[in-house]
Amino acid sequence: MKYLEIDIQKKGAKGMTTAEVITIAKDALYTIIITATPILLISLVIGLVISIFQTVTSIQEQTMTFVPKIIGIFLGLMLLGGWMLENMVTYMENLWSNFSLYIR
């Protein structure tokens, strides 16, 4: 992944340009989406399976999906938590390593 591809050539201007702010925001949103997607997909699949099961068996219990979703999300966080943390740390390291470029 490439983070923070900002054109550094400013001709005597102070502060950040609009393009730099948009690039930082874009990279932040991209990191959030990529990091959250696996957990959201786990929740979606579990909800779909429980919904199909409820339709087939004619059980209409609203709270039936909560416990399996919580267990699935917990297991997903246990398995993917390190990768998620690595994504967020990489973004923040890149953001902070270029901090001096933003405040000039």
BELUR-V350530 format. One record per residue. N is the residue number from 1. PHI is phi in whole degrees, 0 to 359 (none if undefined). Layout:
n:N phi:PHI
n:N phi:PHI
//
This chain:
n:1 phi:none
n:2 phi:256
n:3 phi:246
n:4 phi:53
n:5 phi:273
n:6 phi:249
n:7 phi:285
n:8 phi:273
n:9 phi:274
n:10 phi:246
n:11 phi:266
n:12 phi:76
n:13 phi:282
n:14 phi:251
n:15 phi:84
n:16 phi:268
n:17 phi:274
n:18 phi:297
n:19 phi:297
n:20 phi:293
n:21 phi:295
n:22 phi:296
n:23 phi:296
n:24 phi:296
n:25 phi:296
n:26 phi:298
n:27 phi:294
n:28 phi:294
n:29 phi:296
n:30 phi:299
n:31 phi:297
n:32 phi:298
n:33 phi:294
n:34 phi:296
n:35 phi:286
n:36 phi:275
n:37 phi:304
n:38 phi:300
n:39 phi:292
n:40 phi:295
n:41 phi:294
n:42 phi:300
n:43 phi:297
n:44 phi:297
n:45 phi:295
n:46 phi:298
n:47 phi:298
n:48 phi:294
n:49 phi:297
n:50 phi:295
n:51 phi:297
n:52 phi:296
n:53 phi:299
n:54 phi:294
n:55 phi:291
n:56 phi:293
n:57 phi:267
n:58 phi:60
n:59 phi:271
n:60 phi:245
n:61 phi:269
n:62 phi:290
n:63 phi:270
n:64 phi:294
n:65 phi:275
n:66 phi:295
n:67 phi:296
n:68 phi:299
n:69 phi:294
n:70 phi:297
n:71 phi:295
n:72 phi:298
n:73 phi:294
n:74 phi:299
n:75 phi:295
n:76 phi:297
n:77 phi:294
n:78 phi:294
n:79 phi:281
n:80 phi:253
n:81 phi:301
n:82 phi:296
n:83 phi:294
n:84 phi:296
n:85 phi:295
n:86 phi:298
n:87 phi:299
n:88 phi:292
n:89 phi:293
n:90 phi:298
n:91 phi:299
n:92 phi:293
n:93 phi:297
n:94 phi:293
n:95 phi:294
n:96 phi:287
n:97 phi:291
n:98 phi:261
n:99 phi:300
n:100 phi:295
n:101 phi:287
n:102 phi:278
n:103 phi:262
n:104 phi:288
//
